[in-house]
């Protein structure tokens, strides 16, 4: 009898969805704040649409009744940016979800997968400093989808010039429309904030699009996938006392606490994601950013806290400096034989700066990192020719092995 009732319920639910009006969002939905038990789903509707919205979701393996969570709006330039923060999910499980309006209209169903700290292998896509070149970002992220990446990290300065009065246009026409379209609501985006996202008018509108998992304004986070623990930092705008005072003191205290968590200490690898690296950067910026944000916290050689890799952008040039090395490697641009800043000879981790348009580099660059318990393998590509420009691995003890021939030069 119970089986018949369940079948009847499922048939009724299916009929209800089929008969409901199809809900079309103003932008393709996107996922953020990834976690093993939490995930955020965001979408856009015109502010003139007075309906309320929620997200219905269920575990694919259960295929039972839908759970429902209310979407919280934030108004931005005639649009409402809705976000739903799902909690209490199961690690490493696939969930199907759909957006439902108060009048019964329903969107198409999509599927995402929660993170899993026991997973053996995964891939992450990286890009930085696209600066308002949305279609090129779409193209490169498509390469990440084709490579079966699980997570997509945008390392800052995705917008072009300083934010103008219409911040919706700057963010969505600048990069977010195509980024969301490329992933089609199936893979999470981790948006690292760069200095350009902190400059100009109404920069706090950034938080309306990219809220934290409590609908707040915290732009830093940690998460764990398999053997890798990721720390996302906000280097803000080094030229702004307002940004520095708002970001650096809170973040430094938070970094110290996160390094003591079980997720960090039990990880095989630890990777820091930030817009402005402390490597290959002039001393003024290092002083303004890293000495205030707590660079010393990331220099431990304790196997339970060692940082293995820092991935960043900002300089619009691709360059790598290995842990403990007096050399720079690769150098895809007009740095010549003497890049500014210092290599990582006094640091226990390797740094990579991705290239971007301008400054004589590869013009566009993306990278894919594949992780296993034995090593993290990082490969960077010229976004136009699709040829690799760097390929190396890092082992749990922090040692680096070049997997393709790249030039090395002294600082």
PLY file of the C-alpha trace (Angstrom):
ply
format ascii 1.0
element vertex 411
property float x
property float y
property float z
element edge 410
property int vertex1
property int vertex2
end_header
0.00 0.00 0.00
2.84 2.38 0.92
4.53 1.74 -2.44
1.31 2.59 -4.26
0.93 5.80 -2.24
4.53 6.82 -2.98
4.06 6.11 -6.69
0.86 8.16 -6.68
2.65 11.04 -4.92
5.51 11.00 -7.44
3.12 10.89 -10.40
1.16 13.82 -8.98
4.39 15.78 -8.43
5.56 15.05 -11.96
2.18 16.05 -13.40
2.23 19.25 -11.35
5.65 20.23 -12.73
4.69 19.36 -16.29
1.48 21.36 -16.09
3.07 24.41 -14.39
4.14 27.48 -16.32
7.87 27.40 -17.11
9.87 29.90 -15.07
12.57 31.79 -16.98
15.16 33.65 -14.91
16.75 36.89 -16.15
20.21 35.28 -15.96
21.29 31.64 -15.88
21.37 30.54 -12.21
24.78 30.10 -10.61
26.19 28.17 -7.64
28.52 29.54 -4.96
29.72 28.95 -1.38
30.48 25.27 -2.05
30.73 22.89 0.88
30.22 19.28 1.83
26.89 20.04 3.57
26.12 23.53 2.23
25.64 25.21 -1.15
24.22 28.53 -2.36
22.01 28.94 -5.45
21.53 32.40 -6.97
19.41 33.78 -9.80
18.09 37.10 -11.13
14.52 38.30 -11.68
13.31 41.79 -12.68
12.48 43.90 -9.62
9.05 44.56 -11.16
8.18 40.88 -10.72
6.40 40.90 -7.35
6.23 37.12 -6.94
8.19 35.44 -4.18
10.57 32.62 -5.04
12.03 29.53 -3.45
14.25 26.63 -4.44
13.06 23.06 -4.22
15.76 20.41 -3.95
16.22 16.73 -3.20
18.94 14.11 -3.07
19.06 12.29 -6.41
19.54 8.88 -4.76
16.46 9.39 -2.57
14.21 10.62 -5.38
11.56 11.40 -2.77
9.74 14.52 -1.66
11.24 17.92 -2.42
12.57 20.15 0.37
12.03 23.88 -0.01
14.11 26.93 0.93
13.05 30.57 0.53
15.08 32.84 -1.78
16.29 36.13 -0.25
16.36 39.12 -2.66
18.79 42.04 -2.94
17.74 44.87 -5.29
20.30 46.04 -7.85
19.55 48.42 -10.74
16.00 47.27 -11.43
16.77 43.62 -10.75
16.50 41.36 -7.73
19.47 39.09 -7.05
18.01 36.10 -5.20
20.07 33.69 -3.11
19.15 30.47 -1.36
21.56 28.93 1.12
21.05 25.18 1.38
22.27 23.48 4.56
22.23 20.00 6.04
23.17 18.33 2.74
25.06 15.03 2.46
28.76 15.12 1.45
29.58 13.88 -2.04
25.92 13.56 -3.04
24.15 14.84 -6.16
21.11 17.08 -5.69
18.56 18.16 -8.23
16.99 21.57 -7.79
14.45 23.85 -9.41
13.30 27.43 -8.83
9.63 27.83 -7.96
7.57 31.05 -8.03
4.66 31.81 -5.70
2.23 31.44 -8.62
3.44 27.88 -9.31
5.77 28.59 -12.25
8.77 26.25 -12.18
12.21 26.44 -13.80
13.99 23.56 -15.46
15.66 21.07 -13.12
19.43 21.16 -12.70
21.86 19.02 -10.72
24.88 19.88 -8.56
27.15 17.78 -6.37
28.31 18.62 -2.86
32.00 18.53 -1.95
33.53 15.49 -0.28
36.63 15.43 1.94
37.03 11.67 1.34
37.14 12.00 -2.43
40.39 10.77 -4.01
40.60 12.94 -7.10
39.19 16.23 -8.43
39.95 19.12 -10.80
39.75 22.90 -10.40
39.69 25.60 -13.11
41.45 28.98 -12.60
41.30 32.29 -14.43
42.20 35.85 -13.44
42.00 39.46 -14.63
39.60 38.93 -17.52
38.70 42.64 -17.22
35.28 42.77 -18.84
36.03 40.33 -21.67
33.04 38.15 -21.02
32.92 36.05 -24.17
36.59 35.05 -23.79
35.92 33.99 -20.22
32.98 31.90 -21.46
35.27 30.23 -23.99
37.95 29.37 -21.43
35.47 28.16 -18.81
34.03 25.92 -21.51
37.46 24.28 -21.71
37.22 23.67 -17.98
33.79 22.06 -18.37
35.14 19.85 -21.15
38.04 18.83 -18.88
35.49 17.75 -16.21
36.52 20.37 -13.65
34.51 20.28 -10.42
35.03 23.90 -9.35
35.68 27.21 -11.15
37.79 29.89 -9.45
37.80 33.46 -10.80
40.81 35.10 -9.16
39.70 38.73 -9.25
39.59 41.81 -11.49
36.83 40.25 -13.56
35.32 43.70 -14.07
36.88 46.24 -16.41
37.37 49.79 -15.25
36.26 51.11 -11.91
32.63 50.39 -11.09
30.28 53.00 -12.52
26.75 53.92 -11.42
25.18 50.84 -13.04
26.96 48.08 -11.14
24.54 45.45 -12.43
25.75 46.10 -15.96
29.41 46.16 -14.85
29.15 42.76 -13.17
26.75 40.91 -15.44
27.57 42.38 -18.84
31.21 42.40 -17.79
31.59 38.70 -17.01
28.88 37.10 -14.91
26.28 36.48 -17.62
28.66 34.40 -19.69
30.30 32.76 -16.68
26.91 31.54 -15.43
25.93 30.46 -18.92
29.14 28.44 -19.32
28.44 26.44 -16.15
24.64 26.29 -16.53
23.99 26.11 -12.80
25.83 22.79 -12.42
29.27 23.73 -11.06
30.17 26.20 -8.30
31.91 29.52 -8.96
34.37 30.85 -6.37
34.66 34.61 -7.05
37.86 35.98 -5.49
37.65 39.76 -5.07
40.36 41.82 -6.77
41.37 45.45 -6.38
39.17 46.53 -9.32
36.12 45.11 -7.55
36.97 47.45 -4.66
37.42 50.67 -6.63
35.07 53.43 -7.69
31.43 54.08 -6.86
29.04 51.70 -5.11
31.58 48.91 -4.78
29.55 47.36 -1.95
27.03 46.29 -4.59
29.44 43.40 -5.16
28.01 41.80 -2.02
24.50 41.78 -3.48
25.66 39.39 -6.21
28.20 37.39 -4.20
26.92 36.97 -0.66
28.36 34.52 1.82
26.42 31.47 2.98
24.61 33.57 5.61
23.67 36.34 3.14
26.45 38.48 4.58
29.48 40.36 3.26
32.34 37.99 4.04
34.42 37.50 0.90
36.80 34.91 2.36
36.08 31.24 2.94
37.57 27.78 3.26
36.40 24.43 1.89
37.81 20.94 1.46
37.70 18.62 -1.55
39.35 15.26 -1.05
42.98 15.70 0.04
43.03 19.48 -0.60
42.02 22.24 1.80
41.36 25.58 0.07
41.58 29.01 1.66
40.07 31.93 -0.29
41.40 35.35 0.72
40.47 38.95 -0.14
43.48 41.18 -0.87
41.08 44.12 -1.37
42.45 47.42 -2.69
45.91 48.29 -1.38
45.35 51.97 -2.29
42.25 52.30 -0.10
42.46 52.73 3.68
38.72 52.07 3.81
39.12 48.68 2.16
42.20 47.81 4.18
40.55 48.67 7.49
37.41 46.77 6.50
39.14 43.60 5.31
42.63 43.00 6.68
42.18 43.00 10.51
39.10 40.73 10.43
40.71 38.41 7.92
44.00 38.04 9.82
42.17 36.89 12.93
40.05 34.52 10.84
43.11 33.00 9.08
44.69 32.10 12.43
41.53 30.27 13.52
41.02 28.43 10.22
44.56 27.04 10.29
43.65 25.28 13.54
40.59 23.49 12.16
40.39 19.74 11.67
39.68 20.19 7.96
42.98 22.04 7.56
45.13 19.83 9.75
43.98 16.54 8.25
44.41 17.69 4.63
47.30 16.40 2.54
47.57 19.69 0.63
46.64 23.32 1.36
46.05 25.83 -1.44
45.56 29.60 -0.99
43.50 31.50 -3.58
43.93 35.28 -3.65
44.09 38.08 -6.20
47.38 39.70 -5.13
50.20 37.30 -4.33
53.11 38.15 -2.04
55.44 36.75 -4.72
56.77 38.80 -7.62
55.23 41.94 -6.15
56.92 45.19 -5.16
57.72 45.81 -1.51
55.21 48.65 -1.17
52.26 46.40 -2.02
53.64 43.58 0.12
53.75 45.99 3.05
50.28 47.42 2.40
48.59 44.04 1.88
50.40 41.05 3.29
52.09 42.50 6.35
48.63 43.62 7.50
46.81 40.45 6.44
49.13 38.02 8.20
51.74 36.64 5.81
53.58 35.12 8.77
50.56 32.89 9.46
51.10 31.12 6.12
54.81 30.37 6.60
54.61 27.37 8.90
56.50 24.22 7.89
54.39 22.13 10.29
53.03 19.25 8.14
49.57 19.95 9.61
49.60 23.60 8.50
52.02 23.85 5.57
50.69 25.82 2.60
51.67 24.05 -0.63
50.50 26.44 -3.34
49.29 30.03 -3.71
47.40 30.84 -6.93
46.78 34.47 -7.86
46.69 37.05 -10.67
46.97 40.86 -10.68
50.30 41.29 -12.50
48.92 40.28 -15.96
51.94 38.03 -16.47
52.37 34.32 -15.91
55.23 33.50 -13.59
56.02 30.81 -11.01
58.32 30.71 -8.00
58.86 27.35 -6.29
59.02 26.87 -2.53
62.48 27.68 -1.19
63.81 28.63 -4.64
65.82 31.78 -5.53
64.56 31.49 -9.11
61.55 32.57 -11.12
60.17 30.26 -13.81
58.23 30.54 -17.09
57.88 34.34 -17.35
55.34 34.71 -20.16
55.75 38.45 -20.64
57.90 41.58 -20.69
59.31 41.13 -17.22
62.57 40.45 -19.03
65.25 38.73 -17.00
64.58 40.74 -13.86
60.99 40.57 -12.57
60.02 42.95 -9.80
59.56 41.51 -6.33
61.26 38.56 -4.71
61.05 34.81 -5.45
59.93 32.35 -2.78
63.37 31.38 -1.45
62.26 32.18 2.13
58.77 30.70 1.79
57.64 27.06 2.19
55.07 27.23 -0.62
55.04 27.66 -4.40
53.38 30.70 -6.00
51.74 30.98 -9.42
50.54 34.22 -11.01
48.20 33.79 -13.97
48.56 35.90 -17.09
45.94 38.24 -18.56
45.55 40.56 -21.53
48.18 43.23 -21.98
51.83 43.60 -20.95
53.04 41.39 -23.78
52.01 38.09 -22.24
49.94 35.27 -23.66
46.95 37.67 -23.66
44.58 35.15 -22.07
45.43 32.36 -19.68
43.64 29.66 -17.75
44.84 26.79 -15.60
43.57 23.41 -14.45
44.77 21.73 -11.28
44.21 18.00 -10.74
44.58 16.65 -7.22
45.22 13.15 -5.89
46.53 12.00 -2.49
49.99 11.67 -4.07
50.35 15.07 -5.75
48.66 18.18 -7.03
49.36 18.67 -10.74
49.03 22.19 -12.14
48.88 22.99 -15.85
48.48 26.47 -17.35
47.36 27.17 -20.93
47.50 30.00 -23.43
43.79 30.78 -23.77
44.08 31.57 -27.48
46.38 28.85 -28.84
45.36 26.39 -26.06
49.00 25.33 -25.80
50.43 24.62 -22.32
52.79 27.25 -20.92
53.52 25.53 -17.60
53.10 22.07 -16.11
54.37 20.96 -12.70
53.48 18.86 -9.66
53.74 19.40 -5.90
54.10 16.52 -3.42
52.92 16.55 0.22
56.38 17.60 1.43
56.17 20.73 -0.78
58.69 19.58 -3.39
58.07 20.68 -7.00
58.74 18.71 -10.18
58.59 20.32 -13.62
56.53 18.23 -16.03
57.53 20.28 -19.07
60.65 22.28 -19.88
60.33 25.88 -18.74
62.95 28.64 -18.49
64.38 29.62 -15.11
66.14 32.88 -14.22
67.52 34.56 -11.16
66.01 37.54 -9.40
0 1
1 2
2 3
3 4
4 5
5 6
6 7
7 8
8 9
9 10
10 11
11 12
12 13
13 14
14 15
15 16
16 17
17 18
18 19
19 20
20 21
21 22
22 23
23 24
24 25
25 26
26 27
27 28
28 29
29 30
30 31
31 32
32 33
33 34
34 35
35 36
36 37
37 38
38 39
39 40
40 41
41 42
42 43
43 44
44 45
45 46
46 47
47 48
48 49
49 50
50 51
51 52
52 53
53 54
54 55
55 56
56 57
57 58
58 59
59 60
60 61
61 62
62 63
63 64
64 65
65 66
66 67
67 68
68 69
69 70
70 71
71 72
72 73
73 74
74 75
75 76
76 77
77 78
78 79
79 80
80 81
81 82
82 83
83 84
84 85
85 86
86 87
87 88
88 89
89 90
90 91
91 92
92 93
93 94
94 95
95 96
96 97
97 98
98 99
99 100
100 101
101 102
102 103
103 104
104 105
105 106
106 107
107 108
108 109
109 110
110 111
111 112
112 113
113 114
114 115
115 116
116 117
117 118
118 119
119 120
120 121
121 122
122 123
123 124
124 125
125 126
126 127
127 128
128 129
129 130
130 131
131 132
132 133
133 134
134 135
135 136
136 137
137 138
138 139
139 140
140 141
141 142
142 143
143 144
144 145
145 146
146 147
147 148
148 149
149 150
150 151
151 152
152 153
153 154
154 155
155 156
156 157
157 158
158 159
159 160
160 161
161 162
162 163
163 164
164 165
165 166
166 167
167 168
168 169
169 170
170 171
171 172
172 173
173 174
174 175
175 176
176 177
177 178
178 179
179 180
180 181
181 182
182 183
183 184
184 185
185 186
186 187
187 188
188 189
189 190
190 191
191 192
192 193
193 194
194 195
195 196
196 197
197 198
198 199
199 200
200 201
201 202
202 203
203 204
204 205
205 206
206 207
207 208
208 209
209 210
210 211
211 212
212 213
213 214
214 215
215 216
216 217
217 218
218 219
219 220
220 221
221 222
222 223
223 224
224 225
225 226
226 227
227 228
228 229
229 230
230 231
231 232
232 233
233 234
234 235
235 236
236 237
237 238
238 239
239 240
240 241
241 242
242 243
243 244
244 245
245 246
246 247
247 248
248 249
249 250
250 251
251 252
252 253
253 254
254 255
255 256
256 257
257 258
258 259
259 260
260 261
261 262
262 263
263 264
264 265
265 266
266 267
267 268
268 269
269 270
270 271
271 272
272 273
273 274
274 275
275 276
276 277
277 278
278 279
279 280
280 281
281 282
282 283
283 284
284 285
285 286
286 287
287 288
288 289
289 290
290 291
291 292
292 293
293 294
294 295
295 296
296 297
297 298
298 299
299 300
300 301
301 302
302 303
303 304
304 305
305 306
306 307
307 308
308 309
309 310
310 311
311 312
312 313
313 314
314 315
315 316
316 317
317 318
318 319
319 320
320 321
321 322
322 323
323 324
324 325
325 326
326 327
327 328
328 329
329 330
330 331
331 332
332 333
333 334
334 335
335 336
336 337
337 338
338 339
339 340
340 341
341 342
342 343
343 344
344 345
345 346
346 347
347 348
348 349
349 350
350 351
351 352
352 353
353 354
354 355
355 356
356 357
357 358
358 359
359 360
360 361
361 362
362 363
363 364
364 365
365 366
366 367
367 368
368 369
369 370
370 371
371 372
372 373
373 374
374 375
375 376
376 377
377 378
378 379
379 380
380 381
381 382
382 383
383 384
384 385
385 386
386 387
387 388
388 389
389 390
390 391
391 392
392 393
393 394
394 395
395 396
396 397
397 398
398 399
399 400
400 401
401 402
402 403
403 404
404 405
405 406
406 407
407 408
408 409
409 410
